[in-house]
């Protein structure tokens, strides 16, 4: 099952520290747990208002009732003037920018949860192309009641609640699709768009794109312009971000596969395994073999690139 949920006791994602465009996913700690969650920005956790570009393997519907700032989705920046509904599809790059006083409800689910209404997948993809919908007073009230019913059904967990949740979610999706499409927002500035595209390319984990020159050529800008744009947007150089991306991919392969170190080196673009080992030790402080044998290998991967506190409040210190 691709979609999952998490119980209390987990730690927050440290993706912003890595600087690599993360792919977050919901994670279930037990068999047959359903890939659905709902809560406020506070109960879902800090990742629900993440201010660094990231992607999901799941859908996210956000009902924003208060707050200022903006939400950047792909290459468009949407100013907050609540109330709004926002739909984010799997794979879309997004982050919150300068968000203050953010209030509302977040609904999270994967395609696995759309078993009863497979047609909703197409509706959701279409909605995600213009993700923000302004709500008038009447529509806002009706939406708030529907989302409150979803939340209540989820919290109670009474007999047959999964079927009821799917039905209520279907109504929410269909009603949202009926809303007028918004006018497109002004695009990001050229440097911002270049930085977003660079992050998207690096996140594809393609060795052919693991050089600043290759990314600049693919985007259609000079190496110097790319360096300036990425530095301004992220505070890091393209080379630094590429090294972090290669390191993370190597960690993932070492922790999650049975590939040999030589094979891992090849997958992350190193023809010389010895050079790969030196690179990995320089970036992580340990050798590939020591990393694979280490007791905190899985924790490292989870902390950096899994949405670990997305469903329940973080445990108190």
C-alpha positions as CSV (number, residue, x, y, z in Angstrom):
1,X,0.0,0.0,0.0
2,X,1.4,3.3,-1.0
3,X,-0.5,5.6,1.3
4,X,-0.2,5.4,5.0
5,X,-0.7,7.1,8.3
6,X,1.4,7.6,11.4
7,X,0.7,7.2,15.1
8,X,2.2,9.5,17.8
9,X,5.8,9.3,18.9
10,X,7.5,10.1,15.6
11,X,9.9,12.9,14.9
12,X,9.6,15.8,12.4
13,X,11.0,15.7,9.0
14,X,14.4,17.5,8.6
15,X,14.1,17.9,4.8
16,X,14.9,21.6,4.9
17,X,18.3,20.8,6.5
18,X,19.2,18.4,3.7
19,X,18.3,21.1,1.0
20,X,17.1,18.4,-1.4
21,X,13.6,18.5,-2.8
22,X,11.9,15.9,-0.6
23,X,9.2,13.5,-1.6
24,X,6.9,13.1,1.4
25,X,4.6,10.2,1.9
26,X,2.1,9.0,4.4
27,X,3.2,6.0,6.3
28,X,1.1,3.3,8.1
29,X,2.7,1.4,11.1
30,X,0.3,-1.5,10.8
31,X,-1.3,-3.7,8.2
32,X,-4.7,-2.6,6.7
33,X,-4.5,1.0,8.1
34,X,-6.3,3.2,5.6
35,X,-4.4,5.9,3.7
36,X,-6.4,8.9,5.0
37,X,-5.9,11.6,7.6
38,X,-7.5,14.8,8.5
39,X,-6.7,17.5,11.1
40,X,-5.9,21.2,11.6
41,X,-2.5,22.6,10.7
42,X,-1.5,22.2,14.3
43,X,-2.6,18.6,14.8
44,X,-1.2,17.5,11.5
45,X,2.1,19.1,12.5
46,X,4.7,21.6,11.2
47,X,5.1,19.8,7.9
48,X,1.6,20.9,6.9
49,X,2.9,24.4,6.6
50,X,6.4,23.6,5.3
51,X,8.2,26.6,3.9
52,X,10.6,24.6,1.7
53,X,9.8,23.1,-1.7
54,X,8.7,19.5,-1.5
55,X,6.4,17.0,-3.1
56,X,4.0,14.3,-1.9
57,X,3.0,10.8,-3.0
58,X,-0.5,11.6,-1.8
59,X,-3.3,14.2,-2.4
60,X,-3.8,17.1,-0.1
61,X,-6.9,19.3,0.2
62,X,-6.5,22.4,2.3
63,X,-9.4,24.5,3.6
64,X,-7.8,27.8,4.7
65,X,-9.9,29.8,7.0
66,X,-7.4,32.4,8.2
67,X,-3.8,33.6,7.6
68,X,-1.6,35.8,5.5
69,X,1.3,35.0,3.1
70,X,1.3,32.9,0.0
71,X,1.3,29.3,-1.2
72,X,3.7,28.5,-4.1
73,X,2.5,25.6,-6.2
74,X,4.7,24.5,-9.1
75,X,5.6,27.9,-10.7
76,X,2.6,29.9,-9.5
77,X,2.3,32.0,-6.3
78,X,-1.1,32.2,-4.7
79,X,-1.7,35.0,-2.2
80,X,-3.7,34.1,0.9
81,X,-7.1,35.9,1.2
82,X,-9.2,33.3,3.1
83,X,-11.4,31.5,2.9
84,X,-9.9,29.2,0.2
85,X,-9.8,25.6,-0.9
86,X,-6.6,24.2,-2.3
87,X,-5.9,20.9,-4.0
88,X,-2.4,19.5,-4.3
89,X,-1.9,16.4,-6.4
90,X,0.9,13.8,-6.0
91,X,4.2,15.0,-7.5
92,X,3.4,18.7,-7.5
93,X,6.1,21.0,-6.0
94,X,4.8,23.4,-3.4
95,X,5.6,25.3,-0.2
96,X,4.2,28.1,2.0
97,X,5.8,31.4,1.8
98,X,5.7,34.0,4.7
99,X,2.6,32.3,6.1
100,X,1.4,33.8,9.4
101,X,-1.7,33.0,11.5
102,X,-2.4,30.0,9.2
103,X,-5.7,28.3,10.3
104,X,-7.8,25.6,8.6
105,X,-8.1,21.9,8.0
106,X,-5.9,19.6,6.0
107,X,-7.2,16.4,4.3
108,X,-4.6,13.8,3.2
109,X,-5.2,10.7,1.2
110,X,-3.8,8.6,-1.6
111,X,-5.2,7.1,-4.8
112,X,-5.6,3.9,-2.9
113,X,-8.4,5.6,-0.8
114,X,-10.4,6.4,-4.0
115,X,-11.6,2.8,-4.4
116,X,-15.3,3.6,-4.4
117,X,-15.0,6.6,-6.7
118,X,-12.1,6.1,-9.2
119,X,-13.4,9.0,-11.4
120,X,-12.4,11.4,-8.6
121,X,-8.8,10.9,-9.7
122,X,-9.4,12.8,-12.9
123,X,-11.3,15.5,-11.1
124,X,-8.5,16.0,-8.6
125,X,-5.9,16.2,-11.3
126,X,-7.9,18.8,-13.1
127,X,-8.4,20.8,-9.9
128,X,-4.7,20.7,-9.2
129,X,-3.9,22.5,-12.4
130,X,-5.5,25.6,-10.9
131,X,-5.3,24.5,-7.2
132,X,-6.7,27.5,-5.4
133,X,-10.5,28.2,-5.2
134,X,-11.9,31.3,-3.5
135,X,-15.0,30.6,-1.4
136,X,-17.9,33.0,-1.0
137,X,-19.7,33.0,2.4
138,X,-22.3,30.4,1.5
139,X,-19.9,28.0,-0.1
140,X,-17.4,28.5,2.7
141,X,-20.1,27.6,5.3
142,X,-21.2,24.5,3.4
143,X,-17.6,23.4,2.9
144,X,-16.8,23.9,6.6
145,X,-19.8,21.7,7.6
146,X,-18.7,19.0,5.2
147,X,-15.1,19.0,6.4
148,X,-16.3,19.0,10.0
149,X,-18.4,15.8,9.2
150,X,-15.2,14.3,7.7
151,X,-13.2,15.1,10.7
152,X,-15.9,13.8,13.2
153,X,-16.3,10.6,11.3
154,X,-12.5,10.1,11.2
155,X,-12.1,10.8,14.9
156,X,-15.0,8.6,16.0
157,X,-13.9,5.6,13.9
158,X,-17.4,3.9,14.3
159,X,-18.4,0.9,12.3
160,X,-18.3,1.5,8.6
161,X,-16.5,4.8,9.0
162,X,-14.1,4.2,6.0
163,X,-17.1,3.9,3.6
164,X,-18.6,7.1,5.1
165,X,-15.3,8.9,4.7
166,X,-15.0,7.9,1.1
167,X,-18.5,9.1,0.4
168,X,-18.0,12.5,2.1
169,X,-14.6,12.9,0.4
170,X,-16.4,12.2,-3.0
171,X,-18.9,15.0,-2.2
172,X,-16.1,17.4,-1.3
173,X,-14.2,16.7,-4.6
174,X,-17.3,17.0,-6.8
175,X,-18.5,20.2,-5.1
176,X,-15.0,21.7,-5.4
177,X,-14.9,20.8,-9.1
178,X,-18.1,22.8,-9.6
179,X,-16.5,26.0,-8.3
180,X,-15.4,28.6,-10.9
181,X,-11.8,28.3,-12.0
182,X,-9.6,31.1,-10.6
183,X,-7.6,33.5,-12.8
184,X,-4.0,32.4,-13.0
185,X,-1.7,34.2,-10.6
186,X,1.3,36.1,-11.7
187,X,4.2,33.7,-12.4
188,X,7.2,33.5,-10.2
189,X,10.0,35.8,-11.0
190,X,12.5,34.5,-13.5
191,X,15.1,33.6,-10.9
192,X,12.5,31.9,-8.7
193,X,11.2,29.9,-11.7
194,X,14.7,28.9,-12.6
195,X,15.4,27.8,-9.0
196,X,12.2,25.8,-8.9
197,X,13.0,24.0,-12.2
198,X,16.5,23.2,-11.0
199,X,15.1,21.6,-7.8
200,X,12.7,19.7,-9.9
201,X,15.4,18.3,-12.1
202,X,17.7,17.4,-9.3
203,X,14.8,15.6,-7.5
204,X,14.5,13.3,-10.6
205,X,17.6,11.4,-9.5
206,X,18.9,11.1,-13.0
207,X,22.7,10.9,-13.2
208,X,22.7,12.8,-16.5
209,X,21.3,15.8,-14.6
210,X,23.7,15.6,-11.6
211,X,25.9,18.4,-12.8
212,X,25.1,22.2,-12.7
213,X,26.1,22.5,-16.3
214,X,23.7,19.9,-17.5
215,X,20.8,21.4,-15.5
216,X,21.6,24.9,-16.8
217,X,21.6,23.5,-20.3
218,X,18.3,21.8,-19.8
219,X,16.7,24.9,-18.3
220,X,18.2,27.1,-21.0
221,X,20.3,29.5,-18.9
222,X,23.9,30.1,-18.3
223,X,25.8,28.4,-15.5
224,X,26.4,31.8,-13.8
225,X,22.7,32.7,-14.0
226,X,21.7,29.3,-12.5
227,X,24.1,29.7,-9.7
228,X,22.8,33.2,-8.8
229,X,19.2,32.2,-9.0
230,X,19.6,29.0,-6.9
231,X,21.7,30.8,-4.3
232,X,19.2,33.5,-3.9
233,X,16.3,31.1,-3.6
234,X,17.9,28.4,-1.4
235,X,21.0,29.9,0.2
236,X,23.0,27.1,-1.3
237,X,25.0,26.6,-4.6
238,X,23.8,24.2,-7.3
239,X,26.8,22.1,-6.7
240,X,26.0,21.8,-3.0
241,X,22.4,20.8,-3.7
242,X,23.5,18.2,-6.3
243,X,26.0,16.7,-3.9
244,X,23.3,16.4,-1.2
245,X,20.9,14.9,-3.7
246,X,23.4,12.2,-4.7
247,X,24.3,11.5,-1.1
248,X,20.6,11.1,-0.2
249,X,20.0,8.8,-3.1
250,X,23.0,6.7,-2.1
251,X,21.7,6.5,1.5
252,X,18.3,5.4,0.2
253,X,19.9,2.6,-1.9
254,X,22.2,1.5,0.9
255,X,19.4,1.4,3.4
256,X,16.6,0.1,1.2
257,X,18.2,-2.3,-1.3
258,X,20.6,-5.2,-1.4
259,X,22.7,-3.6,-4.1
260,X,26.5,-3.8,-3.7
261,X,28.5,-0.7,-3.0
262,X,29.8,-0.9,-6.6
263,X,26.2,-1.0,-7.9
264,X,25.1,1.9,-5.6
265,X,28.0,3.9,-6.9
266,X,27.0,3.3,-10.5
267,X,23.3,4.2,-9.7
268,X,24.4,7.6,-8.4
269,X,26.8,8.3,-11.3
270,X,30.2,7.2,-10.1
271,X,32.1,4.9,-12.4
272,X,34.9,4.4,-9.8
273,X,33.6,2.8,-6.5
274,X,36.7,4.0,-4.6
275,X,36.0,7.6,-5.5
276,X,32.3,7.1,-4.6
277,X,33.4,5.8,-1.1
278,X,35.6,8.8,-0.6
279,X,32.8,11.1,-1.7
280,X,30.3,9.4,0.6
281,X,32.6,9.5,3.6
282,X,33.3,13.2,3.0
283,X,29.6,14.0,2.8
284,X,28.4,11.8,5.7
285,X,31.4,11.2,7.9
286,X,31.2,7.4,7.5
287,X,31.9,4.8,4.8
288,X,29.0,3.3,2.7
289,X,29.5,0.0,4.5
290,X,29.5,1.6,7.9
291,X,26.3,3.5,7.0
292,X,24.6,0.3,5.9
293,X,25.6,-1.5,9.1
294,X,24.7,1.4,11.4
295,X,21.7,1.1,13.7
296,X,20.3,4.5,12.8
297,X,20.2,4.0,9.1
298,X,16.5,3.8,8.8
299,X,16.0,6.7,11.1
300,X,18.2,8.8,8.9
301,X,16.1,8.1,5.9
302,X,12.8,8.6,7.7
303,X,13.8,11.8,9.4
304,X,15.1,13.4,6.2
305,X,12.5,12.4,3.6
306,X,9.3,11.0,5.3
307,X,6.5,13.0,6.7
308,X,6.7,11.5,10.2
309,X,4.4,13.8,12.2
310,X,1.8,14.4,9.7
311,X,-1.2,12.8,11.3
312,X,-1.0,13.4,15.1
313,X,0.4,16.1,17.3
314,X,4.1,15.8,18.0
315,X,4.8,14.2,21.4
316,X,5.6,16.7,24.2
317,X,9.3,16.9,25.2
